[in-house]
Every structure is written in C-alpha cells, then in structure tokens.
Amino acid sequence: MRNLIYFLTFVVFFSCQKNTKTNYLKLSENILNYKVTPKTKFDKSGLMFSDQGAWFGYSFPDSLANFTGFSGPFLMTQQNGIWSSTSLTNIVIENNQWNSHITKSYNSNLEQVFISDKIEFKQELVYSSGHTVIIKSTLKNNSKSLQNINYSFKNEKVLADGLSFTSNKNQLTIHSIKTEAIGYIIFPNEVFLNSTDSTYTSKTISIELQPNEIKEFIISQTFIFPEYSWNDEKKSIKNLSFNAVLEKRKTEKNNELKSLIENRKEQFSEEKYAEVLAKVNLTLQNNWRIPAGEIKHEGLFPSYHYKWFNGFWSWDSWKHAVGLSFYNTKLAKKQMKLMFEFQNKDGFVADCVYRDTLIERHNYRDTKPPLSAWAVAKIYEKDKDVDFVKHMYPKLKLYHEFWYNKRDHDKDGLCEYGSTDGSLIAAKWESGMDNAIRFDKSKILKNGKNAFSINQESVDLNAYLYAEKKYLIQLAKVLNIENDLKRLSDEAEILKTKIQSQFYDEKDGWFYDTSLDGKTFIKGEGSEGWTALWANAATQEQAIAIRNKMMNPKKFYTKVPFQTMSADHEKFNPLKGYWRGPNWLDQAYFGVKSLHNYGFHEDADKATMQILKGAKGVLGKGKSIRENYHPLTGKGLNAHNFSWSAAHIIMLLQKD
C-alpha cells in the first residue's frame, strides 16, 4: 500500500511538472515606460511600442486630461519617424469624468484601463501582422444601476505632415503626400464616420448597460506599403479572432524569453538579469522592420527613437544578428541577408541603407569593420542551417577579399580603413569609431579607382580579419570546401604572427595602430587594444598585460568598465567625445569576451556585473537601453532604445 502511495505521488508530481508552463512574459510587465502625449510630430519625450516588424508604433497618454485612446501611432512610414496625431482613434463618452488610468505593457501587447464613478473602459492592443494592429475595447458598467451611455469616435490633433482622411461608412482611409504607405482604420459596423481633410468624427452611439454588463468592440489600424496587398490584409482582418491573436503573441514572446532566460550563465541567475533580458528583447522588437521600398529583407534599426537611425547599418546588422541568434535565428538570417543585397561586385558592402532614398541616400562612401562571418557562424551554431551557409559563404568570402584588394595600400597583408570617394571623414566612419583619437592625424592615400586608405594600419581591423578567417574556415568545413581550408589556415597563421609582432608595444603592454611601415605606434590606449584578445590572436603574455590595464580603475575598470579610451588620457571626454570616452556596450562585450578567451573568467564575470549595474537604467524597469554610457557616472548618453547595446547585453549574459 505504501509503495502504491509513493508511486501515485510520483505520478502526480511528474504530471504537474510536465504541464507547468513558466510565465516568463510576466517579467516584461512595464519593463519600458510608454507614457507620452506627443506635443509635436518629432516629440521624442517617450518610447513607442511596436511588433511584427511594423513601421508604426504606439504609446499611452500620460494624463487623464488628454484623451481616451492610445497615443499615436508614431509613423516610421514617412520622413524620419513622426507622430500621426496625439490619438488617432479616441473614444468620447458623454457626461463622464475619468478618475484613474491604469497602464500595463508587455512584450506581447499593451493594456490600459480608464475608470470613472460608473464606467470602466479597457483597451488591449496587439499586432496581428507587420501591417495591422487590432484594438479590443470593453465598456463595463461598474455601478449598481442601469447606465445609458452615449459615445462617439474622433481623432485628436493631427501632427504629421500631409495627412488627409476620407471615410466610407465605418472605414477611414489615410493618405499622405510624404509616403506611398496608406492607412486604413476599420471601426465596428454600427459606426458611421464623417471626415474632412484632416479630421473625422462619428455619429453618436447610444447603448444601455445593466450592472456588470459589458460592451465589446474591435478597431483595426493598418499602415501598408504598396508592395503589399490591402485586399488580402483586409480579408485577414475580417477573419481574425482578437483573443487568438493575443494568445499567439503571448506564446511567441514567452518562448523567446524562455530561450534567453533558460540559457543564462549560472552566475547571472538572479531575477534582475532575467528582467534585463526581457528589456533587451523588447528593445530589439521595437526596432524590427519588415521589407519595404529599397529594403528586401527584415532587419533592425539601430534606434527608431533617433531620427537619423531609421535605416540599416552593416556593422550594426552583424551585431544585431548575433544577439538575435539566441532566440530568433529566422530573423537573424534575414538581418544578414538585408545588408548583402547592397554588396558590389568587388565585395564591398554599403555602410547604411534606407527604405526611401528620397528621405536619406544609401551610403556607399565606406563600409564597416568585417564581422559578418562571425555573425553567420554564430547563427549556424544555433540552427545548423546548411542552406543559409551555402547562400552566405560566397558573399562573405568576396567581402573578405575586398579588404585585401581595396584596403591594403602597401600590399603587406595588413589592411587599413578607407573610403570609396577619397574623403577622410568617410574613412574614419569605416572604422565604426568615427572620431577616435588614433585618427586625429590621419591622412588619406589613393590605392586605385574608388579605393582609398588611411595612412595607418589598424589593429582592430586586422584582428577582425583574423577572426573572419577562422570563422570562414568553420563555414568552409560545413560546406566541405577543401581548397579554402588550407589557404585560409595559412593566411590566418601569418596574420596572427603579424598582429602579435607589429601592433603590440612591449614597453606599454598594449596593442596600438601603427604607421604603414609598422615602425611607429599611434599611441593612446583605446578599446581597439583588446580586439586581438577577442579574436584569439594575442599570446598569453600579451593577454596578461592587456588584462592588467583593463582591470585598472584609473584606466578601464571604471563605474561602467571597458569604455572606448583610457580614463587617464588627456583627451578623455565622454560628454563631447562620442568615441573619445563613452562606454559602448559592443566594445565592453569584446572586452569581457577577451578576458574569457584567455582564462580570466572571474574578472570577466565581475566586469559584466559592474557594466550592467553601473550603466544607469539598464537594470530595473522603465528606462530604455541607451546608445552609450558615461563610464564615470553611468549616465545614459545619446540615442534611446539602441539595438546593438541590447544585442551585446544578450551576449554578455548568454552561454555561448
């Protein structure tokens, strides 16, 4: 009998364990603050929620006195991102005064509740696709008596340029002289709209609600580019179940968070690190865009929040893809394919590209540091998609060869940053570290037609190229390309020796750029000094010396460790320097990974905790992930909701 009881207890326990589904989505509740009532079209005083790669987003009103509806939408379909209006679908309830406003945001959806003495009005917003959001509204009688409720719909102040409305019964169509994308809002069947050029109202609807009785209705908002079919989207909307869409989004986001949270390194098991993974997941989600215009694949903006970052950058893309690979290899692969649509015959990949070149032109003046093979190899590690490697390998190989054909001025096997137009500024941009002090005295040299180099050989560029050779070797093995294996292996060994001998100053114990002839170091300790360790191209003795400076509080072990240049340098200036002192989390990650590569695991983990703790707003709820941080104060600097910062936080916390 006792054995039977034990057996039944085991069965019940096992069944409960098997059927238990952890709600990781709860960690994302209000992880970012979306409260903002836009005052102007470019108002960036708050954040905007979006999903499914949509080119439009929403926020909550920040005051009960403003309106009853979601703020926006914020349109990335035109210009460099502008607010359409303060609220495009606002419900007006007669003879009613709201007393409170409760908002909840999740990675899956937005919720808000307005409460008065007699009525509760709840709204839930979820994206059904990259074109459409659906909003479910619920009116509830919270009183003990019958309530006669009169309500109507209207838009609040239009902020966007060139919007015009036309209505047909319960459908509103929105055109703009600034974009080919068209907006469509479908109201419930009982709604009858009247529109003028840039405003609309509806006829008043009267209902009676008994105590605790509710009235539900659905509104869809669509903003769709001409390459997609509105008729198909409209049919899809007609057949949607709001609850089914919401459940699908919740499951999708919960699975993404599950992938990230359950793959954390053991030393980051505290809930605060799970929360930050929910935050960075949402950060990347808010910057996700589907193909449109010139863009043929899905990808991520650096930041929708900053108007000059509404495009796609090659260096950023490699980093985004590695971060995405830990929970969404499908999107990571599309991110990689996006940039290689803009590869020239010589292998060159454009620096940055845009949906609409009338707003912003593609930048073919320079490319960015070669990290693409790293990204593809990391994606392959996760899903073993050989077809993806087959598609990317010839492109990666051509890009790798570009550097030696067009950016090696003296043909010594060591490359330089440069440009296609002969401008020094574009050559500095190509480094990704635009105004780093190592380029203060640089000059431009001509290599050939549309090929120019800076007159110095950079340690980080050649470390990246060494790493790329090693990753190309991994990919060539996947594809059984024997001819490339020996050549790349031989080249890698030669390059490794050159990095160790030419760029390392034994006296200072640091890696520096050098003059073209390799005889003169270009001094100034910067984050490029540990890239040889990240690439596994340094000796152990060199790594020890680099580690000692990295962990020195007077140099790099600051409040937010591993910033772009040593804190004791006379030109160190995080507030005005951009790359002359701020902590960029990609460089910090390369630093942490460098320490791990050479066995300094305790230092690396300690630094990771210090980075996340020191960078204000990274841990905890409400604040967005920033472009970079002041290494001494921890203050967030420059753009909000920054993708590569988010991607590298993922890398810092995940098991390889």
N, C-alpha and C positions, 0 to 999 in steps of 0.2 A: 504493500500500500504506500509506504514511504517513498519507494522508488518511482511509483506512478505519479505521486505528487511532485517529486523533483522533475520528472520528465515533462509534465504539463506546465510547470512553472517555466522551464527552459523554453518550451514551445511558445508560450505567451510572450516571454521576454524577447525571443528572437523575432517573432512576428512584429512586435511593436518597434523593434529596432529597424527592421526591414522597411516598415511602412512610414517611418518617421521622415519627414522632409523638412530640412532646416530652412527657415525663412531668412535667408541672407539679405533679402530685399529690405527688411526692417532696418538694417544698418544704414540704408541710404535715406531714411526719412529726414527731410530738411537738411541734408548734408551740404547743400548750397542754398544761398538766400536769393530767391527770385522776386523779391518785393520791389517793384518800381512802377511809378506812374510817369511815363515819359513826358517831358515838357517840350522837347524839340525833336526833330527827326533823327538827330545824331546823339540823343541823350544816352550816355553810357554809364549812368549812375547806378545801374543794377545789371543783373545777369538775365539771360534768356534761355529757356528750356526748349530743346528740340530733340528729335529722334528719327530713326529710319532714313537718315541722310537728307532730310527735308531742308529746303532753302528758306525756311521761315521758323520763327520761334516765339514763345510766349512768356509772360511773367504774371505776377499777381499785382493788383492795385495795392499801393502802400497806405491807403487811407480809406476809411468807410465813406468819407465825404465825396469821393471821386466818382465811382461808378460801380455797377454790379456786373462783372464780366471779367475776362482775362485781359491783361494789358497786351496791346498789340493786335495783330502779330508784327514782329520785327522781321522785315523783309530783306533777305540776302539775295533775292531775285533781281534786285536793281541797285544801281550805284554801288557803294561800298558798304551796304548794310544800313537800312534806315527803318524807323518805325512807320508803319502804315497809318496808325491813329492811336489815340490813347486807349480805345477799346472798340473793336470793330463790330462785336455783337453784344451789345449792352441791353439787359432787360430792365424795363422801367415798371415798377409796381406802384400803383396809385395809393395815396393815403397810407404810406408805410415808412417807418423810420428804423433803419438798422441799428442795432445796439452793439453787435460784436461781429468779428470777422476772423475765422479760423482757417489757416492755410497749412497744407501738407504737400510736400513734394517727394517723389521717389524717382529712382532711375527709370521707372516704367510709366509714370503718369503724374499729373497734377490734380490736387483736390482743393476746393475751397468751400466754406460754408458761411453764409450770411444769416444772422439771427436777429429777429425783431421780437416784440412782445407776443406776436401771434403767429408769425410765419418763420419757417426755416427754408432757406434756399441753398441747395447744394449743387455744385458743378464739378464734374470729373472730365478731364481732358486726356486723350490718348491718341497717339499717331497710328492710323491704320496702314499707312504707306509713306513713301517719301514724298507724296504729293498732298496727302489729306490728313487732317486731324478731325476727330469726332468728339463732340462735347455733349455729355449727358447732363441735363438739368432736372432737378427734382424740387418741386414746391410741396411743402408739407404744412398742414395746419397743426400747429403746436398748442392751440388754445382748446378750451373745453366747449366751444360753441361753434356753430356754423359760420364760415367766413366766405364772404363774397369778394373775390379777388379780380381786379382789373389790371391787365399787364399788356405791355407792348414792347417792341424792339426798336433800337436806333443805334447808330454809330456815334461815338464821341468824336472829338476834334480830329480831323484828318491832318496828319503831319507830313506824309510822303509827298514828293513832287509828282504832279501829273496824273494823279488817280482820278478816275471817273467811274460812276456807278450807273448801271442800268438794271431794271428789275422786271421780272415776269412772274406774276403771282407770288410764289414762295421762294423764288430763286433770285439771287443778286449776282450780277456779273461785274467784275472789276477789271478795268483796263488801265494801263499806264503808258504814257509817252516815253518812259525811261526803260522799258523792258518788253520783251515779247511774251513773257510769262503772263498768264491770265488767271485771275482769281474767281472762284465760284463759291458762293455760300448758299447752302440749301437749308431752309427753315422747315418746321413742321407744316403739314398740309393745310392746317387751319390758318396759317399766317398769310396775310395779303400785304405786299410791300408797295410803297410809293417812294420813288427815288428822284433826286435832282442830280446835278452834275457830280457833287462830291458828298452828298448826304443821302440818307434814306431813313424812313420810319415805317412802321407797320400799323395797321388798324388795331384798335384795342380789342383784346380778347377777354371775355368775362367767363369766369368759372366759379363754381361753388365747391367748397371742400368741407366735409364733415371733420370733426375732431380726429386727428391722426391719419386722415386720408391724404393721399399724395397724388400729384400730377407730374408725369414724366414726359420729357420731350428731348429729341436729338437734333443737334445742329452740326452740319459738316462744313469745314472750311478747307478749300483746295486752292493751291497755287501751283500751276503746272506749266511747264515749258512746251513749246510747240512740237518738239520731237516725241512727245508722249501723247497718247490719245485721251482726250477728255471724255469721249463717249464710253470708252472702256472703263475709265475710272468712275464715271457716274453709275454705270451698271454695277460695279463692285460696291460702291457706297450703298446703293439700293438694297443689296443683299446682305449687308453687314449686320451682325449682332454686336452691339456695344460690349456686352459682358464677355462675349467670346474673344473679341479683340483685346480687351483689357487683360483677360486671363492669359492670352497668348504672350502679351508683352511682359507680364509679371513672370511667367515661366522663363521666358527668354533672358530677362535681366537677372533673375535668380540663378540661372545656370551659369551666366557669365561671372557673377560674383562668386559662385561656388568654385569655379575653376581657379580664380585668383586667390581666394581666401584659403582654400584647402591646399594650395601649392606654396603657401608661405614657408619661408625658412623657420625652423623651430624657435629660434631666438626672437622672432617677431610675432609671437602667438597672442600678445595682448590685444584686446578689442580695439584699442586706438589705431592699431595698424590695419585691422580689418576695415575700420571706418575710412581710413585714408584710401584704401583700395576701392571702396565704393565711390569716393570722391573723384579719384582719377579716372575711373571707369566712366563716370558721368561727364567729366571734363572732355574726354575723347568723343563721347557720344554727341555732345553739344556742337562739336566741330566737324562732324561727319556730314559729307555731301554726296548725293547721287550724281551720275553723269548729267551734264547739261552743257550746251554750247560747244566750246572747244574741248571740254573735258570728257573723255570717253570711258573712264572707269571711276569707281567710287574712291574717295580719299578723304583726308582730313585737312582742314585749315590749320595753320598754326594757332589762330585765335579769331573767331568771329567778332570778338568784342573790340578789336582794334581795326579800324577801317582799312589800314594798309596791309592787313594779313588775311584778306578774303581771297586767297589764292592757294597755290600748292607749290611747295619748295622741295627740291630734290633731297637736300641733306636732312631736312625735317622728315621727309617721307620715309627715308631709310630707318630713322629712329622710331617714328610712329609705328612702322610695320613690325619692328621687334617687340615693342610694347604690346601691340595688338595680338601678336602671335601666341601669347599666353592664354588668350581666351576667345579669339575670333580669327582663325587663320584665313578664313574666306575673305574677310575684309582686308587683312594684312596683304594678301596676294594681289587684291585689286589696287591697293595703295601703291604697290611696287610697279604694277603694270601701267598705272596712270602716268608716271613720270617718263617711262621708257617709250611712250607714244611720241615723246618730244626728243628723241635721240637722232642726231645727224648721222650721215653715212660714215663719218670718221670716228664715231663712237661717242662724241660729245653729247652730254645730256643737259638740257636747259636748266638754268638756276631756278626759275619760278615761272609758273604758267597760270592762266586765268580763264574763267568761263567766257567772259566777254572782253575782247581786246579793245573795244571802244572805251571801256572803263579803264583798263590797265593793259599794257602791252606785255607779252611774254618777254622774259629776259634771257636773251641768247648771248649777252656780253661775257658771261662767265658761267662756269658750272659750280659744283660744290665738292667738298672732300669725298673721296671714294669709300663709301661704307655700304654699298649696295649688295655686294656678295655676302658680307656679314649678315645683312638682313635676310637674304634669300636662304642662306644656310640655317639661320635660326628658325625660320618658318618651316623649312624641310624637317628639322629635328622634331617638330611638333606633330606634323600630319603625314610625313613620308610621301608627299605627292610628287611622284617622279615626273608626271606630265608638266607640272609647274616648273620644275628644274629644267626640263627639256626646253620649255618656252623661254626661260630667262637666261640660260647659260650662254648662248652666243651673244646676247646683248651685253651681259656682264663682261664677257671676255673682250668684246670690242671696246667697251668703256674703259677697261683696264689698260688696253693697248693704247688708247687715246693719250693717256698721260705721258707715255714714253715717246710717242710720235710727235706730240704738240707741246709738251711742257718739260722737256729736258734740253735746256739750251746748249749745254756743252757735251751732251751725249755720253755722260759718265754713269748712267744708270740710276742717278738720283734726280728726282723731279722738283719742279718749282711751281708755285701758284702763278696764275697768269690770267689773261683775258683774250677775247677774240677781236676786240676793237682797239687794242693798244692803250687803253686807259688804265692808269694806276689804281683808280678807285675800284674799278671792276675786278682787278686782280686781287685787291685786298678783300673784296666781297667773296671771291672764290675760296678764300681760306675759311670762310664762315666766322672768322674772328676779326671783323672789319677794321677796327681801329686799335688792335693790339699794338703794344709799344714796339714789338720786334719789327714792325713795318714803318716805323717813323722816318727812317732814312732810305727807304727802298726806292729803286728806280726801275723803269720798265725796259725790257730788251725785246727785240724782234727775233722770232725763231723762223718765221716763214709767213705765208699768206694766212691771214686771220689767226695767227698764232703768236702770242707774246708771253714772256715770262718775267717775273720779278727777279732781280739780280741777287737772289739768295735761295739756298736750298733749305727747305723746312723739315724739321724733324718729325712733326706730326704727320705731314703729308706722306712721307716715306714710311713711317710706321704704319699708317693706314694701308698703304700699298703692300707692305709686307703681310699684314693681316689678310688683305684681299687675296693675295697669292695662296695663302694657307686655306682660305675658305673656298677659293676656286678649285683647289686640289680636292677638297672634300666633295664638291659638287661633280667634279670630273670622275671621281670614283663611283658616284651614284650612277653616272651615265656610261661608265666603262670607256672613257676616252683616254686610252693609254698614251697617246702622243703628247697630250698636255701634261700628264702627271710628272714625267721626268723633267721636262723643260721648266715647269713652274717650281718644282722642288729645287732644282739647281739655282734658278733665279732667286728663290727665297733665301737660300743659304748665303749667297753672295750679298744680297741686300742686308741681311741680318748683320753680317760682319761689318759692312759699311756704316750701318746705323750705330753700332757699338763703338766704332773707332772714330768716325768723323764728328758725330754730334754730341759726344759725351766729353765734358770738361772734368778731368780727374781732380783738378785743383778745387773747383767749386762743388763737385759732386752733383752735377745737374746736366740735363740734356738741353742744348740750345740749337737754334737755327745757325747756319754758317754762311759765309760768303760762297760764291760759286766755286771757287777753287778749294773750298773746305779748310782754309788756313786760319780764318778769323771767326771767332764766335760772336754772335749778335746777342749780347748779354741782356739780362732782365728775366728773372725767374717767373715763368708763367705756366699755365696748366698744360701747355704743349710738352712740358718737361716729363710728364708721366705717361705720355701716349706710347712710348717704346715699351713700357711695362704692360700697358693694356694689350698691346699686340704680341706680348711674349717675345720681344726682340732684344731685351736687355740681358746682361749677365746677372747672376745673383748678387755679386759685389756691387754692381751699379744700382741694383734694386734696393739694397740696404741703404745706400747713400741717399737715394731719392726718398725712400720711406722716412728717413730721419728728418728731412726738411718738410715733408708733407705733414708730419705729426708735431712739428714745432709750432707752438701757439703764437709766436711772433711772426711766423711766415704764413703757413697754410691751415694750421689747425685752429681756426677762428670759431666764432659762435656758429656760423654756417660753414663748415670746413670745405677746403679744396676749391677755393674761388679761382678766378682766371689769372691773377697775378699775386705775387707775394705782398703781404700787408706791410712789410718794412721797406718797400720800394718807394722812391721819391715821387713817382708818377701814379702811385696807387690812388684811385679816386672813384669809388663805387657810384657816387651820385651823378657824376658827369662823365664817367668813363665808358659805359656800355660794356666794352671788353677790356677795360683797364681796372678791374677790381671786383665787379659784381660776381656773385656765385650763380653760374648757370648749371642747372642740375644734370645736364648731359656731361659736362666736364667733371662734376662731382662724382657722377656714376663711374666715368672712366677711371677716376682716381681710386674709388673703392674697389673696382674690379682689378685694378693694377695691384693693389695690396693683396687681394685674394690670390692672384696668379702666382705670387712669389711667397706664399705661405704666411702672410701677416694677417691671419684671419681675425684674431682678436682686435687688432687695430681697425680692420675694415668694418667689423660689426659695431664697434664703438663709434666710428665715424658716421656710419649710416644712421644710428640713433641720434647722434648730435646734429646731423644735417636736417632730419625730419623734425626734431624738437626745436632747433634754432631758427628755421625758416618760418616766420610768423604766419599763421593761418593754414599751414599745411595740415597739421593735426587739428582735430576738433571740427565742429560744424559751422557752416555759414560762409567762411572766407573762401575765395577762389584760389586756384593754383596760379602762381604768377610766372611771368617770363623769366625773371631772375630775382635775386635777393641780395640785400646788403649784408656782406659777410660779418660785419662787426655788430650790427644792431638787429639783424634778422628781418628788417622791414622788406616787404614785397615791393618789387620795382617793375615799372613798365607794364606790358600788356597783362590783362586778366585772362583766366581760362586758357592757359597756354598748353598746347598739346605735347610738345617734346618734354616739358617738365613733368607732365603726368606720365608719359611713357617711361621715363627714366626712374620715376618712383616705383613703378611696377617692376622694373629690372632690379632695383635695389632690394626689393622685398621678396622676390620670387626665387625658388630653387631653379637652377639652370636646366 
